[in-house]
Amino acid sequence: MNLSKMSISVIIPAYRAALTIERALASVANQTLKPEQLIVIDDGSNDGTFDIAKAFKDQFHEMDYRVFSQKNLGAGAARNRAIDEATGDWLAFLDADDEWLPKKLAISMEAICKHNLVLVAHNYFNVNDSEKKLVACNARFDASTNPYRGLYRKGFLATSSVVVRHEAVLEAGGFDETLATAQDFDLWLKILKKDNTNFRVESDVLLNYFVTPESITCNTSRRLDCTLRVAIKHAPSWADLYARIFCVHYEAINS
C-alpha cells in the first residue's frame, strides 16, 4: 500500500454534544496527517451542536467538510448516514465527546501500510472527572493466539481508535441500527470473521476517551442486553459464548 494514495474520511456522529464537539473537531484539525474528508452527523440534537459544527467550516477549508442534521435515530444510523456520504478509501471514527492525539491518523495509516491491514486500532486514555487511566488494548490483542476469538471474548476495540477499509464496512452491511449500543462491536466482528482479514492493535496511546454520565456506554442494562445479543450472534463456539457471557457480566458488575 502507498500511504500517499490512501484517502481518509473521518466520521463524527454527534448527539447533544455542544460542550464537546469543538474539542473533537480541533483534534482532527491538529492531525499531522490530514484527512481528505470530515463528516459530522448531528443526530437530532437540541443544544446547538449543529450550529457549532457548521461554524468550524473555515478551519477545514483544505478538506471536504460536511455537516448534516437528521432526526434522532441513534449512533449507528448517524454513522451509516456518514458512510453513505464518505468518499475516502478508509474510514476513521471519532465520537463527538472524544479527542484524538495529533499523530493518531499518521501512526494508524503507517501501520495499515506496513502490515497490509483491513482494520487498525490502538491504546487510549480513559478520562473521567477524577482520573486519567491508560487502557492497554494491545495487551489483550497480543495475548490472543487467535486474534478474532480474542476480540470476541474480550472486546478490546474502542470505536474512536478504529480506522477501517471503507469497502470492508460496506461489504459487512454497516452498523446494525436495531442495536441501541454495541453496534460497533457487532460491525468489527462482522468484518473480521472473514478468513485472512488482518487487523492489529498498536501500542501507541492516541486517544482521550471521555466518560461522562451522558455517555452511551454508561447505560449498563442497555449495554448488557445489546452485548449479549451480539455475543449470541457471533459466537465461534459454545466455549467462546460462555466465556464472553462471563466477561460481559463481570464488566457490567464492575462498571
N, C-alpha and C positions, 0 to 999 in steps of 0.2 A: 504494500500500500504506500502511496505517495501522500505525505502529510499536506503538501501544498495544494493538492487537488481534492481534499476532503472538506466538503461543505457541512456546516453545523447549523441546525435550527434549535434555539433554546425555547423551551415551553414552560410558561408560568401560569398555573391555574390560581385564581385569587377569589376568595370569598371573605368579605368584611375584613380586608387587610390594610385598611387606611394607615394603621400605625406601623406597619412593617414593610409595605410594598416598596417604599423608597430605598430601604436597606438592601432588599433583594435585587432591585434594578441596578443600584450602584455597584453591587458586586459583579454584575455582568459587565457593566461599563469598564470596570477595573481589571478585566481579564488581560493577561499578557498575550494570549491568543484570542483574537476577536472572532465571534461567530458571524456568519453571514446574515442570520435572521434571528429575530426575537419576537415571540408571540405571547401576548398576555390575554387570557380569557377571564373576564370578570363574570363570575358565576352568580349573578343576581344580587350583588352587594347593595346595601342601602346606606353606606357610610362614606361615600365619596371615593372609593377605591378606583373606579373607572376614570374619574377626572384626574386623580393623582398620576395614574399610569399614563394617561394621554399627555400630561404636562411634561413628561420626560422625553418627548419626541426629539427635541433639539439635541439631547445628549447622545442620540443614536442615529445621527444623520448619515453616518457611513455604512449603516446596515439597513436591512429591510425590517422596520419596526412596525408591528401591527398590534392594535389593541381592539378587542371585541367585547361586547356585552351580551349576555344571554340570561334567560330566567334561571333560577336556581335549580340545577339538575344534579349537582354533586361533582366531586373532583374527577371521577372517571369520565363523565360526559364532557367536562371542560377540557380535559387533556385530549380526548378524542376529537373535539372540535379543532383544537390547535394542530393535531396530527393531520387532519384534513387540509389545513391551510399551509402546512410546512412544506418547504421545497428542498431542505437540506438532505444530504445522504445520511446524516447522523442526527439523532435527537438527544438533546441534553435536558434533563428535567430538573426544575428548581421550584420548590414550593415558595409561596409568597411570604412566608414568615421565616425562611431560612436565608443563609448567606454563604456564598462561595468565597474561598480564599483566592487570591489573584492568579495562581498557577493551575487552578482546577482543570480548565479546558486543555491547556498545553500538556500537562502531565498525562491526562486521560487519553488524548489523541496520540501521544507518543507511545503509550502502552498498546493501544489498538494497532498501530503500525508495526511495532516490534514483535508482537505475539499473534498477529492476524486474528484479532478478536471480533466477536459479534457484539459483545457487551463488556463494559468495564465499570467498576465501582471502586470505592476507596474508603479509608477510615474517616472518622469525623469526631468533632467535639459535641457532646450533649450538653446544652446550656439551659439552665433554669435560673431562678432568682438567687439561689444560694450557692451554686457551684458550676464549674465547667469541667466535664469529665470526658476523658478520651474513651471512645468506643472503637476497639481494635477488631474490626470486621475481618481483616485479613487473617487474623489468628484462627478464626473459625474456618475460613476458606482453606488455609494451608494445612489444617489438621484433618481434612477430609480426603480419604483416598479416592472417593468418587465425588467430585465437586457438586454435581446435580443433587445427589442424595443428601450431601451435607447441607446444601441450601434448603432443600425440602424440610429437613429435620430442624434446622436452627434459624432459618430465615434471616440471613445476615446482610441483605442489601437495603440501604437507605435510598429511597427514591431520588432525593436531591443529590445523590452521589453518582447516579447512573447516566452513562452515555451508551446508546444502543443504536444499531443499524436501523434506519428508517424502514427498509424493506422487510426486516425481520418482524417489526411491530405490525406492519400491515398484514403479513402472512399469518400472524397469530390472531388477527381479528381485533387488535387494540384492547382497550380496557373494558372489562365487564361492568356495564353500568347498573346491573342489578345488585352489585355488591356496594354497600354503603362505605366499607373500608376493606382493606386487604386486596383491593383490585390491582394494586401494583405488584404485590407478591404473586398473585394469580397470573399476571401477564409475564413476569420473569420466568415462572415455571413453564408456561406455555411455549415460550421462545426457546428455553434452554433444554427442554426434554428431547429435542431433536438430536439425533446422533451427530457427533463431530461438531457440535456447536461450542466454540471456545469462548470462555469468559474468565475474567480474573478480578480479584480484589487487591488493589495496590495498598502498600503500607503507608503511603503519604496521607497526611491529615489535611483535607482540602475543603472542609465544610463545617460551618457552625449550624447545628441543628437545634432550634429553639423549641423548648417545651413550655407551653402555656396552657391555662385552663381551657382555652378555646380550641386547642389542637385536636384534630380528628382522632389521633391515637389515644386521647385521654378518655374516651368513652369506652370503658372496659367491657361492658356487657355486649355492646355492638361489635367491638373488635373481636371478642371471643367467638361470637356467633359466626361472623363472616370468615374468620381464620379457620374455624373448624369446617365450614363448607368447602373452602379451598383445599384443606388437608384431605378430605374425603375424595375430592375430585381428582387430585393429582397423585395419590399415594402409589409409590413404586412397588410396595409390598405391604402386607399386614404388619410386619415388624416396624417398618418405617412409619406407618399410620399411628401405631400405638406410641412410638417414640415422639412423634410430632404432637399428638394429643397431650402427652405429658408435658412437653415443653410449653405448649400454649397455655395450659392451666397454671403451670409454675410461673410463667411470666405475668399472667393476669393477677395471680395472688400477690406477687411482689411488685406490681406496678404502682 
